Amino acid sequence: MTIRVLLVEDHRMVREALRDTLARETDIEVVAEAGDAASALEQARELTPDVIVLDIALPDLNGIETTARLRDTGSRAKVVALSAYTDKRFVTEMLRAGAAGYITKSAAGTELVRAIRSVAAGQSYFCPEVATALAAEVRNSGREAETPRLGRREREVLRLIAEGHRSAAIAEQLHISVATVEVHRRNIMRKLGLHTVAELTRYAVREGMVSP
């Protein structure tokens, strides 16, 4: 049985390269291409492909929103997310939206065909880069669960530290004394086992408290 694929990628040269890769496979047919989410949703409705290879970074909607809309409209196509990122947030959000696979663009040449065949057969598929990142997340989850939780005020102080504010500015913004800010700083470092502002900043970025 031929697997009918809708290819969604906003960069024309990348899309052409992916199409050429798939064209060499006798059991896969690219039935349509799209460069944005609106076209992808329309083509998915009209052509009912088996698999949609979907770039996460589209010019109108991101891949997460597009995948959710595909599910809302009743599409039964399996979605393979295509991204330059292996960040756990992108992967987990795509899976929650309904994607069945996730591969990086750097691995697309060798992994795309495997991903399409796997999801078409009802399986999930992650390229090695993504699988490694997810495994590391699982391994670290136990250690993170043991990390003492920060109080509301400590989180506020940490966020401001990570944003580059000095103790005096933090004290003024939170209407507390500089001495109290320093107490919070010491407690935060002790709880998290961190020792420098750079480490605190990396922790805050990783936890989504501030933008990188």
N, C-alpha and C positions, 0 to 999 in steps of 0.2 A: 504494500500500500504506500502511495506517495504521501509524504508529509507536506502539507501546504503551509507556506510561511509568509507572514507579513513582516517586512523589514522596516523598522522605524529608527532613523538616525538622521540628525539634521546636517551633518557634514557630508557633502556629496561624495568626496573622494573616499571617505571611510565607508560610506554606504556601498559604493561601487566595489570596493575591495572585498567587503563581506559578501556581496552578491556573487562576485567571481568565485569566491571560495565555495559557496553553496552550489553554484552551477556545475561543479565537478562531481556532485553526488547524484546518483541515479534515483535515489529514493526521496529526494528533497526538491521541492519546486517553490521558487519565490513567486508568489502570485501577485504581489503588489509591493510598492515601496512608499514611504511617507517621510517627510522632513519635519513634521510638527505633530502635536497631539491631536489637533482638530481633524487633520487628514487621516491620522491613524484610527481615530474613533469611527470616522465615516467609513473607511475601508474595511474595518473589522466588522461593522454592521452589514455592509453589502456583500462581502466575500466570505465571511465566516471561516477564517483560516484555522488551521489546527494549532499553530504556534505563532506567537508574536515575539520577535526579537526587538526589545524596547530600550532605547537609550534613556538613561535617567535624566540627563540634562537636555531638555527640549526647550525651544524658545518661548512657547506659550504656557504649557503646563509641565511640571516635572514628572518623571516616570512614576513616582509614588501616587500622585493624584490621577494620572492617566490610567494606571492599573486599577485603582479603586473605581474609576468611572466605567471601565470595561466590565468589572464585576457587577456594578449597579445596573448596567444596561443588559445584563444577561449573557454576555459573551462567555462561551465555554472554551475559548482558546487558552492554551497554556502560555504563560508569559516568562520569557527569559530576559532578565535584566542585564543590560550592557552598560558598564560604567568604568570610569577611570579610577574609582575609589574602592578601597576595601574596608573603609571605616564601618564599624559595627552598626552605627546608627542608620546608615544607608541600607545595609543588608537587612537588618531586622525590620525596618519600615517597609521595605519592598515585600518582604515575606508576609508581613501583617496585611498589606494591601492585597495580597493574593498571588504574588509571583511564585513560580515553581522552580526557578533556577536563577543563578547570578554568576556572571563571568566578567572579568576585567577586559578592557579593550586591548591591553597588551597581550592577553592570552587568547583573544578571539580567533586568531588564525587556526590554532590547533584545538581549541576547546569548543568552538561554536557548534560544530557538527555533532559532537558527543552530547552537548547540552540539549540540542533540538531533539535528537533521537531519544534521550532519556526522559525528557518531560512529556514527549508525545506518547511514551509508553506508560505514563502515569507515575514516574519517579521524580524525585527532586535532583537537582544537579548544581554543584558549586565547583568552580575551577580551583585548582590547588591553592592559589593565593588566598582565596576567600575561605576555603575550608580550613586553612592554617590559622587565619585570623579568628574564625569562629571557635576553633579548638582552644586557642590561647585565651579567648574570652571566657570559655567554660572553665578552664583551669584556674583563671584568676578570680572567678566569681566567688569561690569559697573564701579566698583571702579577703576580698572586698567586703564580704558579709561580716567578717570579724572586725572590720574597721569601726571604731566608735563613731556614732553619729554626732554631727555637730549641731549645736543649738541654733535657734533662729538668729540670734545676735552674732554668734560666731560665723555663721554663713554670710551675714551682711558684711562683717569685717573682712572676711576672706575675699569676698567679691571685690571690695574696694581696694584691698591690697593688690589683687591681681590686675586691677585696672590702673595701677600705678600711683595711687594716692598715698601720701605720707600720713604718719600717725596724727599729726595736728589737723590735717584736712578731714581725715576720717572722723576724728572726735567732733569736729565742728558739724559735719554732715549728719552724724547720728545723735548729736546733742549729749555726748558723754565726755568724760575727761580723757586726756591723753594717757594718763596712767591706766585707765580702764581699757583703752585700746591695746596697750602693751600687754596687759593681763590676758586679754582675748587672744592676742597674737601668740603668746607663749603656750596657752592652752591648746590652740589649734595645732601648732607644731608638735606638741607632745602627743595629742590624740592621733594625728596622722603619721607620726614618725618622720616628719620632714624638718629640714634644718635651714633652708634658705628661701628667700623671696621667689627665686626662680622656680624652685620646687613647688612652692605654694601656687604659683601662677600656672604651672603645667597641670597641677591637680585640678584647679578651678576650670581650666579649659577642657580637660578630659571629662569633667562632670557636667559640662554644659552651663556653668555658672557665668562664664564670660565668653565672648567670641574670640577665636584664635586670631 
